[in-house]
Amino acid sequence: MFFPLKSNEPTIKAPIVTILIISANILAFVYQQFSLMADGRSLAAIYGAIPYELTHAVDLRPRSPYPVYYSILSYMFLHGGFLHIIGNMLFLNAFAPNIEDVMGHSRFLIFYVLCGIVAVIVYIIPNYNSAIPLVGASGAIAGVMGAHLRILPGTRIRCLLLFFRINLPALVILFPWIMLQFANVLTHEQSNVAFIAHIGGFLFGMGMGRKFQSRRYRSVFY
């Protein structure tokens, strides 16, 4: 098992939005832990995307101070544990900077949010009656990965394999990853991982990534 660390392709501009997204996720996770330890309040149950709430327009207990549809945004900044957020942030840090560089800061932010929204919608369709909260940035990050596969498949990514660092083309990492997501959905294995949300985000990112490229970079990567 290897973990992506960083792209070897230098960026023209600093990945400001990527850094801000990672920081927001980490701060939200710290607040989650503090809230749980201080008063036992699970923010996932309040601000996570709960399919039943979104399809029936009701707010289950514990109540949220905001309309239930706000959760299609807030769920992206919550995580289920240390391994969950560490894994997500590693993938985001490895694949997002180059895509932000290609799209520009504002376009990348819009693209990232749309990937997360599409991912939760795809998850809700077969799980419309579920009362289990969906949390995590995985769907949005999967969209970034899909865009990376479409736009920059040959970019080499520095990865950690056990105690060794190796460089692999993005294609070698991303293609097997998305195939694994499909395999898990098709085998109907019981899991607390929303594989179908990953697929939704990835396919949206792969299909729409080039639409968000700024004109400045369009001729460079086509």
RAMOJO-V562284 format. One record per pair of residues at least 12 apart in sequence whose ideal C-beta (glycine too) atoms are under 7 Angstrom apart, sorted by the first residue. I is the first residue (numbers start at 0). J is the second residue. D is the distance in Angstrom with one decimal. If there is no record, write none. Layout:
BEGIN
((I/J/D) (I/J/D))
END
This chain:
BEGIN
((1/158/4.4) (1/159/6.2) (1/160/4.3) (2/89/5.5) (2/158/6.3) (2/159/4.8) (3/89/6.2) (3/90/5.9) (3/93/3.6) (3/156/5.0) (3/158/5.2) (3/172/6.0) (4/89/6.7) (4/93/6.1) (4/157/4.7) (4/158/6.2) (4/159/5.8) (5/92/6.5) (5/93/5.8) (5/157/4.9) (6/93/6.1) (6/96/6.3) (6/97/5.2) (6/154/5.7) (6/156/5.6) (7/155/4.5) (7/157/5.9) (7/166/6.1) (8/97/5.4) (8/154/4.7) (10/96/5.2) (10/97/6.2) (10/100/4.1) (11/100/5.7) (12/100/6.0) (14/95/6.5) (14/96/3.7) (14/99/4.8) (14/100/6.9) (15/104/5.8) (16/99/5.5) (16/104/5.0) (16/107/5.3) (16/108/5.0) (17/91/6.7) (17/95/4.2) (17/96/5.3) (17/99/5.3) (20/91/6.8) (20/111/6.7) (21/88/5.4) (21/91/6.1) (21/92/6.5) (23/76/5.8) (24/76/5.6) (24/84/6.3) (24/88/6.4) (24/136/5.9) (27/76/4.3) (27/77/6.1) (28/78/5.3) (28/84/5.0) (31/77/6.3) (42/77/6.0) (43/77/5.5) (43/79/6.9) (43/132/4.7) (43/134/4.8) (44/61/5.6) (44/132/5.7) (45/61/5.4) (45/63/5.1) (46/63/6.4) (46/70/5.9) (46/73/4.1) (46/74/6.8) (46/77/6.1) (47/70/6.3) (47/74/5.1) (47/77/6.0) (47/132/2.8) (47/133/5.9) (47/134/4.5) (48/70/4.5) (48/71/5.7) (48/74/3.9) (48/119/4.9) (48/132/6.7) (48/133/4.4) (49/70/6.9) (49/130/5.9) (49/132/5.1) (50/123/4.5) (50/126/4.7) (50/127/5.3) (50/128/6.9) (50/129/4.5) (51/128/5.7) (51/129/6.1) (51/130/4.8) (52/67/4.4) (53/67/6.1) (53/68/6.7) (53/123/6.0) (54/123/6.4) (54/127/4.4) (59/130/6.3) (71/116/5.5) (71/119/5.3) (74/119/6.4) (74/133/5.6) (74/134/5.3) (75/115/4.4) (75/136/5.1) (75/139/5.4) (77/134/4.0) (77/135/7.0) (78/134/6.1) (78/135/5.5) (79/134/5.8) (79/135/6.6) (83/135/6.1) (87/135/6.3) (87/136/4.9) (87/137/5.8) (87/140/5.8) (90/140/5.3) (90/144/6.9) (91/136/6.8) (91/140/5.0) (91/143/6.9) (93/156/5.5) (94/143/5.3) (94/144/5.3) (94/147/4.7) (95/143/5.1) (97/147/6.9) (97/151/5.7) (97/154/6.1) (98/143/5.5) (98/146/5.2) (98/147/5.7) (101/150/6.0) (101/212/5.5) (101/216/4.9) (101/220/6.3) (102/211/4.7) (102/212/6.0) (102/213/6.0) (103/213/4.4) (106/211/4.8) (106/213/6.4) (110/211/4.6) (111/139/5.2) (111/143/6.5) (114/138/6.5) (114/139/4.6) (114/142/2.4) (114/143/6.7) (114/200/4.7) (114/203/5.7) (114/204/5.2) (115/138/5.3) (115/139/3.4) (115/200/6.9) (117/199/5.5) (117/200/6.1) (117/203/4.3) (118/138/2.4) (118/139/6.5) (118/141/6.6) (118/142/6.9) (118/196/4.3) (118/199/4.7) (118/200/3.6) (119/133/6.2) (119/138/6.3) (119/196/6.4) (121/195/5.9) (121/196/6.0) (121/198/7.0) (121/199/2.8) (122/193/5.2) (122/195/5.6) (122/196/3.9) (122/199/6.8) (125/195/6.7) (133/193/5.8) (133/196/6.8) (137/196/6.7) (137/197/5.7) (138/196/4.3) (138/197/6.3) (138/199/6.6) (138/200/3.9) (139/200/6.1) (141/197/4.5) (141/200/3.7) (141/201/4.2) (141/204/6.7) (142/200/4.1) (142/201/6.5) (142/203/5.4) (142/204/3.2) (143/204/6.0) (144/173/5.5) (144/201/6.1) (144/204/6.7) (145/201/4.0) (145/202/6.3) (145/203/6.9) (145/204/3.1) (145/205/3.5) (145/208/6.5) (146/204/4.3) (146/205/6.6) (146/208/2.9) (147/169/5.5) (147/173/6.6) (148/169/6.5) (148/170/6.6) (148/173/4.4) (148/205/5.9) (149/205/4.8) (149/208/4.9) (149/209/6.4) (150/208/5.5) (150/209/6.3) (150/220/5.5) (151/169/6.1) (151/220/6.5) (152/168/6.9) (152/169/5.6) (152/170/4.3) (153/168/5.4) (153/169/7.0) (153/170/6.8) (154/169/4.9) (155/167/6.6) (155/168/5.8) (156/169/5.5) (156/172/5.9) (177/201/5.4) (180/194/4.8) (180/197/4.7) (180/198/5.2) (181/198/6.5) (184/198/6.6))
END
